[in-house]
Amino acid sequence: MTASAPRALFVGLCTLDVIQSVDRVPGANEKVVARESLLAAGGPATNAAVAFAHLGGAPTLVTQLPDHPLSAVIRADLETCAVPLAADDEGAGPPVTASIMVTRGTGERAVVSPSSGATALEDAAAPVPPLDEVRAVLVDGYHPARAIATAKAARASGIPVLMDAGSVKPHTPDVVREVDVVIASADLATPDGSREPDDVVAWLATLGVERTVITRGADDVVWRTPGATGSVKIDPVEVVDTLGAGDFFHGALVWRVATLGLDDTRLAEDIAWAARAVAPSLGSFGTRAWLHR
């Protein structure tokens, strides 16, 4: 990382991920052997910040972490990944901890996490982190009061704001109204339950969203700007583990925006570049091995 590295803020969830590679997900009252295991910081904004740093950017992760011994594990991992924290030491008990099983051979994952507590709209006015030299912001829908406050301040300063909208949360409409680009997953559904890309794009447009990107795993990425629509083909790769791949894509797309600016005419090119940049993350177990290839 150099002094000229683009700066970006990543506002959202930070978890402690307990990741295990298994031959298959166990059934009731059954034990299976973990072939590999990993402890790492996780969460959509967190993983995006890790990818941004890996690509040469200077991220800051804005989140909440309780004062707890397990938080030290998170902080140490993020220090190794060159992701500085701007974290409030709030809440009692351990940090949000996700238990994740990745099935060998398919890369599919099963996740258990009490992350819903991070979607509540906090009553207190959320402080806005410094925006000096920041060239892009990503919010992930968690800690929505902080996300909304930061997004509003960033846009008022002419800084583009992107949102990771992996699924609908209680305050998703409130957050998306404050962003420039929504990056949705195939799991994002309209209020009437439709996951069809055209329906999702139309619903987001009613909330004022002018730019939408919808990722669909190995299928084409669908995009829309005020003047055009299209899709980007994803090159096939060997998949070992899908965990974090979408988050890493978001971080790479933020890197393009922070480096080159938000340009509707270049969106398809940026999507293709981001997909290629993080494709190696699919070829190894866990969320860290690809950083060292």
Secondary structure, 3 states (H helix, E strand, C coil): CCCCCCEEEEECCCEEEEEEEECCCCCCCCCCCEEEEEEEEECHHHHHHHHHHHCCCEEEEEEECCCCHHHHHHHHHHHHCCCCEEEECCCCCCCCEEEEEEECCCCCEEEECCHHHHHCCCCCCCCCCCCCCEEEEEECCCCHHHHHHHHHHHHHCCCCEEEEECCCCCCHHHHHCCCCEEEEECCCCCCCCCCCHHHHHHHHHHCCCCEEEEEECCEEEEEEECCEEEEECCCCCCCCCCCCHHHHHHHHHHHHHHHHCCCHHHHHHHHHHHHHHHHHHHHCCCCCHHHHC
